[in-house]
Amino acid sequence: MDINFKIQISIASLTSSVELFQDILFLVIFFTTILLITLIAIDIFKTISTIKKFKTNFKEQFDELIKFITNSENIDNKEK
């Protein structure tokens, strides 16, 4: 009878330690997932910001190029 009681206590202890391990593993996976989602969101916003800056810079440079071309055409026309 004493042996059965010790076996039951051992099994209960093992079960509770397995559940504790599962809970810790779940928390690690949960926080890692939250961290990865946060990092991905930050990266997406950085990428969007970079694309917006590139578009703005490209538009400004394109406008400058158009001004340069039209000014050079005007200068050529004045020389003739």
PyMOL Python script that loads the backbone (N, CA, C, O; Angstrom):
from pymol import cmd

cmd.read_pdbstr("""\
ATOM      1  N   MET A   1       0.815  -1.186   0.000  1.00  0.00           N
ATOM      2  CA  MET A   1       0.000   0.000   0.000  1.00  0.00           C
ATOM      3  C   MET A   1       0.865   1.259   0.000  1.00  0.00           C
ATOM      4  O   MET A   1       0.554   2.249  -0.662  1.00  0.00           O
ATOM      5  N   ASP A   2       1.934   1.194   0.743  1.00  0.00           N
ATOM      6  CA  ASP A   2       2.848   2.331   0.817  1.00  0.00           C
ATOM      7  C   ASP A   2       3.536   2.554  -0.526  1.00  0.00           C
ATOM      8  O   ASP A   2       3.807   3.694  -0.907  1.00  0.00           O
ATOM      9  N   ILE A   3       3.821   1.464  -1.247  1.00  0.00           N
ATOM     10  CA  ILE A   3       4.475   1.576  -2.558  1.00  0.00           C
ATOM     11  C   ILE A   3       3.526   2.229  -3.564  1.00  0.00           C
ATOM     12  O   ILE A   3       3.945   3.098  -4.329  1.00  0.00           O
ATOM     13  N   ASN A   4       2.271   1.828  -3.573  1.00  0.00           N
ATOM     14  CA  ASN A   4       1.295   2.425  -4.490  1.00  0.00           C
ATOM     15  C   ASN A   4       1.151   3.918  -4.234  1.00  0.00           C
ATOM     16  O   ASN A   4       1.049   4.711  -5.170  1.00  0.00           O
ATOM     17  N   PHE A   5       1.144   4.292  -2.958  1.00  0.00           N
ATOM     18  CA  PHE A   5       1.011   5.697  -2.600  1.00  0.00           C
ATOM     19  C   PHE A   5       2.217   6.493  -3.098  1.00  0.00           C
ATOM     20  O   PHE A   5       2.057   7.602  -3.607  1.00  0.00           O
ATOM     21  N   LYS A   6       3.421   5.937  -2.954  1.00  0.00           N
ATOM     22  CA  LYS A   6       4.635   6.614  -3.435  1.00  0.00           C
ATOM     23  C   LYS A   6       4.636   6.718  -4.953  1.00  0.00           C
ATOM     24  O   LYS A   6       5.067   7.731  -5.504  1.00  0.00           O
ATOM     25  N   ILE A   7       4.158   5.678  -5.635  1.00  0.00           N
ATOM     26  CA  ILE A   7       4.085   5.707  -7.105  1.00  0.00           C
ATOM     27  C   ILE A   7       3.103   6.781  -7.552  1.00  0.00           C
ATOM     28  O   ILE A   7       3.368   7.517  -8.503  1.00  0.00           O
ATOM     29  N   GLN A   8       1.955   6.870  -6.856  1.00  0.00           N
ATOM     30  CA  GLN A   8       0.964   7.890  -7.205  1.00  0.00           C
ATOM     31  C   GLN A   8       1.524   9.297  -6.991  1.00  0.00           C
ATOM     32  O   GLN A   8       1.298  10.194  -7.803  1.00  0.00           O
ATOM     33  N   ILE A   9       2.254   9.477  -5.894  1.00  0.00           N
ATOM     34  CA  ILE A   9       2.861  10.784  -5.626  1.00  0.00           C
ATOM     35  C   ILE A   9       3.900  11.099  -6.693  1.00  0.00           C
ATOM     36  O   ILE A   9       3.980  12.238  -7.153  1.00  0.00           O
ATOM     37  N   SER A  10       4.692  10.119  -7.093  1.00  0.00           N
ATOM     38  CA  SER A  10       5.709  10.326  -8.121  1.00  0.00           C
ATOM     39  C   SER A  10       5.068  10.688  -9.460  1.00  0.00           C
ATOM     40  O   SER A  10       5.534  11.588 -10.160  1.00  0.00           O
ATOM     41  N   ILE A  11       3.999   9.980  -9.803  1.00  0.00           N
ATOM     42  CA  ILE A  11       3.300  10.265 -11.061  1.00  0.00           C
ATOM     43  C   ILE A  11       2.688  11.659 -11.014  1.00  0.00           C
ATOM     44  O   ILE A  11       2.767  12.401 -11.993  1.00  0.00           O
ATOM     45  N   ALA A  12       2.076  12.026  -9.883  1.00  0.00           N
ATOM     46  CA  ALA A  12       1.479  13.357  -9.754  1.00  0.00           C
ATOM     47  C   ALA A  12       2.559  14.436  -9.839  1.00  0.00           C
ATOM     48  O   ALA A  12       2.359  15.479 -10.461  1.00  0.00           O
ATOM     49  N   SER A  13       3.691  14.178  -9.214  1.00  0.00           N
ATOM     50  CA  SER A  13       4.789  15.140  -9.262  1.00  0.00           C
ATOM     51  C   SER A  13       5.319  15.264 -10.682  1.00  0.00           C
ATOM     52  O   SER A  13       5.583  16.373 -11.147  1.00  0.00           O
ATOM     53  N   LEU A  14       5.477  14.152 -11.372  1.00  0.00           N
ATOM     54  CA  LEU A  14       5.954  14.168 -12.752  1.00  0.00           C
ATOM     55  C   LEU A  14       4.961  14.897 -13.655  1.00  0.00           C
ATOM     56  O   LEU A  14       5.353  15.686 -14.515  1.00  0.00           O
ATOM     57  N   THR A  15       3.671  14.626 -13.450  1.00  0.00           N
ATOM     58  CA  THR A  15       2.637  15.281 -14.251  1.00  0.00           C
ATOM     59  C   THR A  15       2.655  16.790 -14.031  1.00  0.00           C
ATOM     60  O   THR A  15       2.555  17.560 -14.986  1.00  0.00           O
ATOM     61  N   SER A  16       2.782  17.208 -12.788  1.00  0.00           N
ATOM     62  CA  SER A  16       2.786  18.649 -12.516  1.00  0.00           C
ATOM     63  C   SER A  16       4.048  19.307 -13.082  1.00  0.00           C
ATOM     64  O   SER A  16       3.991  20.450 -13.536  1.00  0.00           O
ATOM     65  N   SER A  17       5.178  18.609 -13.063  1.00  0.00           N
ATOM     66  CA  SER A  17       6.386  19.198 -13.631  1.00  0.00           C
ATOM     67  C   SER A  17       6.298  19.262 -15.150  1.00  0.00           C
ATOM     68  O   SER A  17       6.828  20.193 -15.755  1.00  0.00           O
ATOM     69  N   VAL A  18       5.641  18.294 -15.777  1.00  0.00           N
ATOM     70  CA  VAL A  18       5.434  18.339 -17.230  1.00  0.00           C
ATOM     71  C   VAL A  18       4.511  19.496 -17.579  1.00  0.00           C
ATOM     72  O   VAL A  18       4.744  20.206 -18.558  1.00  0.00           O
ATOM     73  N   GLU A  19       3.459  19.690 -16.779  1.00  0.00           N
ATOM     74  CA  GLU A  19       2.547  20.811 -17.024  1.00  0.00           C
ATOM     75  C   GLU A  19       3.268  22.147 -16.835  1.00  0.00           C
ATOM     76  O   GLU A  19       3.039  23.093 -17.588  1.00  0.00           O
ATOM     77  N   LEU A  20       4.131  22.219 -15.836  1.00  0.00           N
ATOM     78  CA  LEU A  20       4.909  23.431 -15.616  1.00  0.00           C
ATOM     79  C   LEU A  20       5.824  23.689 -16.810  1.00  0.00           C
ATOM     80  O   LEU A  20       5.941  24.824 -17.271  1.00  0.00           O
ATOM     81  N   PHE A  21       6.467  22.643 -17.306  1.00  0.00           N
ATOM     82  CA  PHE A  21       7.331  22.773 -18.485  1.00  0.00           C
ATOM     83  C   PHE A  21       6.525  23.235 -19.691  1.00  0.00           C
ATOM     84  O   PHE A  21       6.984  24.081 -20.459  1.00  0.00           O
ATOM     85  N   GLN A  22       5.317  22.679 -19.861  1.00  0.00           N
ATOM     86  CA  GLN A  22       4.466  23.099 -20.976  1.00  0.00           C
ATOM     87  C   GLN A  22       4.061  24.563 -20.839  1.00  0.00           C
ATOM     88  O   GLN A  22       4.041  25.300 -21.825  1.00  0.00           O
ATOM     89  N   ASP A  23       3.738  24.983 -19.614  1.00  0.00           N
ATOM     90  CA  ASP A  23       3.363  26.382 -19.395  1.00  0.00           C
ATOM     91  C   ASP A  23       4.528  27.325 -19.701  1.00  0.00           C
ATOM     92  O   ASP A  23       4.342  28.363 -20.337  1.00  0.00           O
ATOM     93  N   ILE A  24       5.728  26.959 -19.246  1.00  0.00           N
ATOM     94  CA  ILE A  24       6.909  27.791 -19.519  1.00  0.00           C
ATOM     95  C   ILE A  24       7.190  27.834 -21.010  1.00  0.00           C
ATOM     96  O   ILE A  24       7.490  28.894 -21.559  1.00  0.00           O
ATOM     97  N   LEU A  25       7.094  26.690 -21.667  1.00  0.00           N
ATOM     98  CA  LEU A  25       7.315  26.633 -23.111  1.00  0.00           C
ATOM     99  C   LEU A  25       6.280  27.476 -23.852  1.00  0.00           C
ATOM    100  O   LEU A  25       6.613  28.176 -24.809  1.00  0.00           O
ATOM    101  N   PHE A  26       5.030  27.410 -23.411  1.00  0.00           N
ATOM    102  CA  PHE A  26       3.976  28.225 -24.028  1.00  0.00           C
ATOM    103  C   PHE A  26       4.291  29.709 -23.875  1.00  0.00           C
ATOM    104  O   PHE A  26       4.151  30.472 -24.831  1.00  0.00           O
ATOM    105  N   LEU A  27       4.716  30.128 -22.680  1.00  0.00           N
ATOM    106  CA  LEU A  27       5.039  31.535 -22.457  1.00  0.00           C
ATOM    107  C   LEU A  27       6.206  31.990 -23.332  1.00  0.00           C
ATOM    108  O   LEU A  27       6.182  33.091 -23.883  1.00  0.00           O
ATOM    109  N   VAL A  28       7.218  31.149 -23.456  1.00  0.00           N
ATOM    110  CA  VAL A  28       8.367  31.490 -24.299  1.00  0.00           C
ATOM    111  C   VAL A  28       7.925  31.652 -25.752  1.00  0.00           C
ATOM    112  O   VAL A  28       8.295  32.621 -26.414  1.00  0.00           O
ATOM    113  N   ILE A  29       7.143  30.712 -26.236  1.00  0.00           N
ATOM    114  CA  ILE A  29       6.659  30.781 -27.628  1.00  0.00           C
ATOM    115  C   ILE A  29       5.755  31.995 -27.813  1.00  0.00           C
ATOM    116  O   ILE A  29       5.848  32.688 -28.827  1.00  0.00           O
ATOM    117  N   PHE A  30       4.881  32.259 -26.840  1.00  0.00           N
ATOM    118  CA  PHE A  30       3.954  33.388 -26.924  1.00  0.00           C
ATOM    119  C   PHE A  30       4.709  34.712 -26.999  1.00  0.00           C
ATOM    120  O   PHE A  30       4.438  35.530 -27.878  1.00  0.00           O
ATOM    121  N   PHE A  31       5.652  34.927 -26.085  1.00  0.00           N
ATOM    122  CA  PHE A  31       6.397  36.185 -26.084  1.00  0.00           C
ATOM    123  C   PHE A  31       7.299  36.314 -27.314  1.00  0.00           C
ATOM    124  O   PHE A  31       7.490  37.414 -27.832  1.00  0.00           O
ATOM    125  N   THR A  32       7.847  35.202 -27.774  1.00  0.00           N
ATOM    126  CA  THR A  32       8.658  35.243 -28.993  1.00  0.00           C
ATOM    127  C   THR A  32       7.801  35.634 -30.191  1.00  0.00           C
ATOM    128  O   THR A  32       8.230  36.416 -31.039  1.00  0.00           O
ATOM    129  N   THR A  33       6.603  35.095 -30.256  1.00  0.00           N
ATOM    130  CA  THR A  33       5.691  35.438 -31.346  1.00  0.00           C
ATOM    131  C   THR A  33       5.319  36.918 -31.305  1.00  0.00           C
ATOM    132  O   THR A  33       5.326  37.591 -32.336  1.00  0.00           O
ATOM    133  N   ILE A  34       4.996  37.419 -30.123  1.00  0.00           N
ATOM    134  CA  ILE A  34       4.655  38.838 -29.980  1.00  0.00           C
ATOM    135  C   ILE A  34       5.841  39.706 -30.408  1.00  0.00           C
ATOM    136  O   ILE A  34       5.667  40.700 -31.113  1.00  0.00           O
ATOM    137  N   LEU A  35       7.044  39.324 -29.977  1.00  0.00           N
ATOM    138  CA  LEU A  35       8.244  40.081 -30.330  1.00  0.00           C
ATOM    139  C   LEU A  35       8.480  40.072 -31.840  1.00  0.00           C
ATOM    140  O   LEU A  35       8.797  41.110 -32.422  1.00  0.00           O
ATOM    141  N   LEU A  36       8.330  38.924 -32.469  1.00  0.00           N
ATOM    142  CA  LEU A  36       8.531  38.834 -33.918  1.00  0.00           C
ATOM    143  C   LEU A  36       7.495  39.653 -34.680  1.00  0.00           C
ATOM    144  O   LEU A  36       7.827  40.318 -35.661  1.00  0.00           O
ATOM    145  N   ILE A  37       6.251  39.608 -34.235  1.00  0.00           N
ATOM    146  CA  ILE A  37       5.210  40.399 -34.896  1.00  0.00           C
ATOM    147  C   ILE A  37       5.514  41.884 -34.760  1.00  0.00           C
ATOM    148  O   ILE A  37       5.344  42.648 -35.710  1.00  0.00           O
ATOM    149  N   THR A  38       5.965  42.292 -33.569  1.00  0.00           N
ATOM    150  CA  THR A  38       6.327  43.700 -33.356  1.00  0.00           C
ATOM    151  C   THR A  38       7.483  44.108 -34.261  1.00  0.00           C
ATOM    152  O   THR A  38       7.441  45.173 -34.876  1.00  0.00           O
ATOM    153  N   LEU A  39       8.513  43.273 -34.348  1.00  0.00           N
ATOM    154  CA  LEU A  39       9.656  43.588 -35.198  1.00  0.00           C
ATOM    155  C   LEU A  39       9.269  43.644 -36.670  1.00  0.00           C
ATOM    156  O   LEU A  39       9.762  44.497 -37.408  1.00  0.00           O
ATOM    157  N   ILE A  40       8.400  42.753 -37.097  1.00  0.00           N
ATOM    158  CA  ILE A  40       7.938  42.769 -38.486  1.00  0.00           C
ATOM    159  C   ILE A  40       7.139  44.044 -38.764  1.00  0.00           C
ATOM    160  O   ILE A  40       7.293  44.659 -39.819  1.00  0.00           O
ATOM    161  N   ALA A  41       6.280  44.443 -37.808  1.00  0.00           N
ATOM    162  CA  ALA A  41       5.497  45.671 -37.990  1.00  0.00           C
ATOM    163  C   ALA A  41       6.424  46.887 -38.083  1.00  0.00           C
ATOM    164  O   ALA A  41       6.217  47.759 -38.927  1.00  0.00           O
ATOM    165  N   ILE A  42       7.436  46.949 -37.226  1.00  0.00           N
ATOM    166  CA  ILE A  42       8.392  48.059 -37.274  1.00  0.00           C
ATOM    167  C   ILE A  42       9.119  48.074 -38.615  1.00  0.00           C
ATOM    168  O   ILE A  42       9.311  49.134 -39.211  1.00  0.00           O
ATOM    169  N   ASP A  43       9.521  46.894 -39.086  1.00  0.00           N
ATOM    170  CA  ASP A  43      10.219  46.802 -40.366  1.00  0.00           C
ATOM    171  C   ASP A  43       9.316  47.242 -41.521  1.00  0.00           C
ATOM    172  O   ASP A  43       9.775  47.903 -42.453  1.00  0.00           O
ATOM    173  N   ILE A  44       8.056  46.881 -41.461  1.00  0.00           N
ATOM    174  CA  ILE A  44       7.107  47.282 -42.508  1.00  0.00           C
ATOM    175  C   ILE A  44       6.957  48.800 -42.528  1.00  0.00           C
ATOM    176  O   ILE A  44       6.971  49.414 -43.595  1.00  0.00           O
ATOM    177  N   PHE A  45       6.811  49.410 -41.339  1.00  0.00           N
ATOM    178  CA  PHE A  45       6.676  50.867 -41.293  1.00  0.00           C
ATOM    179  C   PHE A  45       7.943  51.561 -41.773  1.00  0.00           C
ATOM    180  O   PHE A  45       7.865  52.595 -42.436  1.00  0.00           O
ATOM    181  N   LYS A  46       9.108  51.010 -41.450  1.00  0.00           N
ATOM    182  CA  LYS A  46      10.359  51.590 -41.947  1.00  0.00           C
ATOM    183  C   LYS A  46      10.425  51.497 -43.466  1.00  0.00           C
ATOM    184  O   LYS A  46      10.842  52.445 -44.131  1.00  0.00           O
ATOM    185  N   THR A  47      10.020  50.371 -44.009  1.00  0.00           N
ATOM    186  CA  THR A  47      10.037  50.183 -45.458  1.00  0.00           C
ATOM    187  C   THR A  47       9.080  51.159 -46.138  1.00  0.00           C
ATOM    188  O   THR A  47       9.427  51.766 -47.151  1.00  0.00           O
ATOM    189  N   ILE A  48       7.880  51.312 -45.586  1.00  0.00           N
ATOM    190  CA  ILE A  48       6.918  52.250 -46.160  1.00  0.00           C
ATOM    191  C   ILE A  48       7.474  53.673 -46.113  1.00  0.00           C
ATOM    192  O   ILE A  48       7.345  54.430 -47.075  1.00  0.00           O
ATOM    193  N   SER A  49       8.087  54.025 -44.997  1.00  0.00           N
ATOM    194  CA  SER A  49       8.678  55.360 -44.868  1.00  0.00           C
ATOM    195  C   SER A  49       9.787  55.568 -45.891  1.00  0.00           C
ATOM    196  O   SER A  49       9.874  56.631 -46.506  1.00  0.00           O
ATOM    197  N   THR A  50      10.627  54.567 -46.076  1.00  0.00           N
ATOM    198  CA  THR A  50      11.709  54.660 -47.052  1.00  0.00           C
ATOM    199  C   THR A  50      11.157  54.813 -48.464  1.00  0.00           C
ATOM    200  O   THR A  50      11.680  55.603 -49.251  1.00  0.00           O
ATOM    201  N   ILE A  51      10.114  54.071 -48.789  1.00  0.00           N
ATOM    202  CA  ILE A  51       9.511  54.161 -50.122  1.00  0.00           C
ATOM    203  C   ILE A  51       8.924  55.557 -50.337  1.00  0.00           C
ATOM    204  O   ILE A  51       9.071  56.134 -51.414  1.00  0.00           O
ATOM    205  N   LYS A  52       8.254  56.102 -49.303  1.00  0.00           N
ATOM    206  CA  LYS A  52       7.688  57.450 -49.430  1.00  0.00           C
ATOM    207  C   LYS A  52       8.788  58.481 -49.650  1.00  0.00           C
ATOM    208  O   LYS A  52       8.645  59.378 -50.481  1.00  0.00           O
ATOM    209  N   LYS A  53       9.890  58.354 -48.902  1.00  0.00           N
ATOM    210  CA  LYS A  53      11.002  59.290 -49.084  1.00  0.00           C
ATOM    211  C   LYS A  53      11.599  59.160 -50.475  1.00  0.00           C
ATOM    212  O   LYS A  53      11.933  60.164 -51.104  1.00  0.00           O
ATOM    213  N   PHE A  54      11.738  57.930 -50.961  1.00  0.00           N
ATOM    214  CA  PHE A  54      12.283  57.710 -52.292  1.00  0.00           C
ATOM    215  C   PHE A  54      11.377  58.329 -53.347  1.00  0.00           C
ATOM    216  O   PHE A  54      11.847  58.965 -54.290  1.00  0.00           O
ATOM    217  N   LYS A  55      10.058  58.133 -53.174  1.00  0.00           N
ATOM    218  CA  LYS A  55       9.127  58.713 -54.139  1.00  0.00           C
ATOM    219  C   LYS A  55       9.240  60.231 -54.147  1.00  0.00           C
ATOM    220  O   LYS A  55       9.258  60.850 -55.211  1.00  0.00           O
ATOM    221  N   THR A  56       9.318  60.830 -52.962  1.00  0.00           N
ATOM    222  CA  THR A  56       9.429  62.286 -52.876  1.00  0.00           C
ATOM    223  C   THR A  56      10.723  62.767 -53.508  1.00  0.00           C
ATOM    224  O   THR A  56      10.721  63.709 -54.300  1.00  0.00           O
ATOM    225  N   ASN A  57      11.834  62.117 -53.158  1.00  0.00           N
ATOM    226  CA  ASN A  57      13.117  62.514 -53.736  1.00  0.00           C
ATOM    227  C   ASN A  57      13.134  62.306 -55.243  1.00  0.00           C
ATOM    228  O   ASN A  57      13.665  63.140 -55.977  1.00  0.00           O
ATOM    229  N   PHE A  58      12.563  61.214 -55.709  1.00  0.00           N
ATOM    230  CA  PHE A  58      12.534  60.930 -57.139  1.00  0.00           C
ATOM    231  C   PHE A  58      11.712  61.999 -57.863  1.00  0.00           C
ATOM    232  O   PHE A  58      12.102  62.491 -58.922  1.00  0.00           O
ATOM    233  N   LYS A  59      10.568  62.345 -57.270  1.00  0.00           N
ATOM    234  CA  LYS A  59       9.715  63.361 -57.893  1.00  0.00           C
ATOM    235  C   LYS A  59      10.447  64.699 -57.959  1.00  0.00           C
ATOM    236  O   LYS A  59      10.410  65.376 -58.987  1.00  0.00           O
ATOM    237  N   GLU A  60      11.114  65.084 -56.864  1.00  0.00           N
ATOM    238  CA  GLU A  60      11.856  66.344 -56.859  1.00  0.00           C
ATOM    239  C   GLU A  60      12.980  66.327 -57.896  1.00  0.00           C
ATOM    240  O   GLU A  60      13.183  67.311 -58.607  1.00  0.00           O
ATOM    241  N   GLN A  61      13.698  65.232 -57.982  1.00  0.00           N
ATOM    242  CA  GLN A  61      14.788  65.133 -58.957  1.00  0.00           C
ATOM    243  C   GLN A  61      14.254  65.141 -60.380  1.00  0.00           C
ATOM    244  O   GLN A  61      14.859  65.737 -61.271  1.00  0.00           O
ATOM    245  N   PHE A  62      13.125  64.481 -60.592  1.00  0.00           N
ATOM    246  CA  PHE A  62      12.520  64.472 -61.915  1.00  0.00           C
ATOM    247  C   PHE A  62      12.083  65.883 -62.310  1.00  0.00           C
ATOM    248  O   PHE A  62      12.283  66.308 -63.448  1.00  0.00           O
ATOM    249  N   ASP A  63      11.484  66.606 -61.355  1.00  0.00           N
ATOM    250  CA  ASP A  63      11.089  67.996 -61.632  1.00  0.00           C
ATOM    251  C   ASP A  63      12.305  68.860 -61.956  1.00  0.00           C
ATOM    252  O   ASP A  63      12.260  69.691 -62.863  1.00  0.00           O
ATOM    253  N   GLU A  64      13.383  68.660 -61.212  1.00  0.00           N
ATOM    254  CA  GLU A  64      14.619  69.409 -61.491  1.00  0.00           C
ATOM    255  C   GLU A  64      15.162  69.081 -62.883  1.00  0.00           C
ATOM    256  O   GLU A  64      15.656  69.962 -63.586  1.00  0.00           O
ATOM    257  N   LEU A  65      15.070  67.830 -63.268  1.00  0.00           N
ATOM    258  CA  LEU A  65      15.527  67.419 -64.592  1.00  0.00           C
ATOM    259  C   LEU A  65      14.685  68.078 -65.683  1.00  0.00           C
ATOM    260  O   LEU A  65      15.218  68.558 -66.683  1.00  0.00           O
ATOM    261  N   ILE A  66      13.384  68.095 -65.483  1.00  0.00           N
ATOM    262  CA  ILE A  66      12.498  68.744 -66.455  1.00  0.00           C
ATOM    263  C   ILE A  66      12.837  70.233 -66.567  1.00  0.00           C
ATOM    264  O   ILE A  66      12.903  70.777 -67.669  1.00  0.00           O
ATOM    265  N   LYS A  67      13.052  70.889 -65.419  1.00  0.00           N
ATOM    266  CA  LYS A  67      13.432  72.315 -65.439  1.00  0.00           C
ATOM    267  C   LYS A  67      14.748  72.516 -66.176  1.00  0.00           C
ATOM    268  O   LYS A  67      14.893  73.451 -66.963  1.00  0.00           O
ATOM    269  N   PHE A  68      15.702  71.633 -65.916  1.00  0.00           N
ATOM    270  CA  PHE A  68      17.000  71.732 -66.579  1.00  0.00           C
ATOM    271  C   PHE A  68      16.865  71.577 -68.082  1.00  0.00           C
ATOM    272  O   PHE A  68      17.467  72.331 -68.847  1.00  0.00           O
ATOM    273  N   ILE A  69      16.068  70.590 -68.509  1.00  0.00           N
ATOM    274  CA  ILE A  69      15.888  70.353 -69.944  1.00  0.00           C
ATOM    275  C   ILE A  69      15.186  71.551 -70.592  1.00  0.00           C
ATOM    276  O   ILE A  69      15.602  72.016 -71.654  1.00  0.00           O
ATOM    277  N   THR A  70      14.132  72.046 -69.958  1.00  0.00           N
ATOM    278  CA  THR A  70      13.428  73.185 -70.555  1.00  0.00           C
ATOM    279  C   THR A  70      14.290  74.433 -70.550  1.00  0.00           C
ATOM    280  O   THR A  70      14.228  75.217 -71.497  1.00  0.00           O
ATOM    281  N   ASN A  71      15.084  74.643 -69.525  1.00  0.00           N
ATOM    282  CA  ASN A  71      15.992  75.803 -69.508  1.00  0.00           C
ATOM    283  C   ASN A  71      17.052  75.688 -70.591  1.00  0.00           C
ATOM    284  O   ASN A  71      17.384  76.677 -71.244  1.00  0.00           O
ATOM    285  N   SER A  72      17.583  74.497 -70.786  1.00  0.00           N
ATOM    286  CA  SER A  72      18.594  74.336 -71.830  1.00  0.00           C
ATOM    287  C   SER A  72      17.978  74.502 -73.212  1.00  0.00           C
ATOM    288  O   SER A  72      18.631  75.019 -74.117  1.00  0.00           O
ATOM    289  N   GLU A  73      16.737  74.074 -73.390  1.00  0.00           N
ATOM    290  CA  GLU A  73      16.058  74.292 -74.673  1.00  0.00           C
ATOM    291  C   GLU A  73      15.825  75.780 -74.896  1.00  0.00           C
ATOM    292  O   GLU A  73      15.980  76.278 -76.012  1.00  0.00           O
ATOM    293  N   ASN A  74      15.452  76.492 -73.829  1.00  0.00           N
ATOM    294  CA  ASN A  74      15.233  77.940 -73.944  1.00  0.00           C
ATOM    295  C   ASN A  74      16.542  78.653 -74.287  1.00  0.00           C
ATOM    296  O   ASN A  74      16.557  79.577 -75.100  1.00  0.00           O
ATOM    297  N   ILE A  75      17.620  78.226 -73.673  1.00  0.00           N
ATOM    298  CA  ILE A  75      18.925  78.825 -73.952  1.00  0.00           C
ATOM    299  C   ILE A  75      19.311  78.555 -75.399  1.00  0.00           C
ATOM    300  O   ILE A  75      19.806  79.456 -76.076  1.00  0.00           O
ATOM    301  N   ASP A  76      19.095  77.324 -75.896  1.00  0.00           N
ATOM    302  CA  ASP A  76      19.401  76.982 -77.269  1.00  0.00           C
ATOM    303  C   ASP A  76      18.559  77.826 -78.225  1.00  0.00           C
ATOM    304  O   ASP A  76      19.066  78.293 -79.245  1.00  0.00           O
ATOM    305  N   ASN A  77      17.314  78.020 -77.914  1.00  0.00           N
ATOM    306  CA  ASN A  77      16.433  78.828 -78.768  1.00  0.00           C
ATOM    307  C   ASN A  77      16.863  80.286 -78.775  1.00  0.00           C
ATOM    308  O   ASN A  77      16.758  80.944 -79.811  1.00  0.00           O
ATOM    309  N   LYS A  78      17.336  80.803 -77.673  1.00  0.00           N
ATOM    310  CA  LYS A  78      17.782  82.199 -77.604  1.00  0.00           C
ATOM    311  C   LYS A  78      19.063  82.394 -78.399  1.00  0.00           C
ATOM    312  O   LYS A  78      19.262  83.449 -79.001  1.00  0.00           O
ATOM    313  N   GLU A  79      19.936  81.387 -78.408  1.00  0.00           N
ATOM    314  CA  GLU A  79      21.195  81.491 -79.134  1.00  0.00           C
ATOM    315  C   GLU A  79      20.986  81.497 -80.645  1.00  0.00           C
ATOM    316  O   GLU A  79      21.778  82.083 -81.383  1.00  0.00           O
ATOM    317  N   LYS A  80      19.953  80.865 -81.088  1.00  0.00           N
ATOM    318  CA  LYS A  80      19.684  80.783 -82.533  1.00  0.00           C
ATOM    319  C   LYS A  80      19.108  82.070 -82.964  1.00  0.00           C
ATOM    320  O   LYS A  80      18.797  82.244 -84.142  1.00  0.00           O
TER     321      LYS A  80
END
""", "prot")
cmd.dss("prot")
cmd.show_as("cartoon", "prot")
cmd.util.cbc("prot")
cmd.orient("prot")
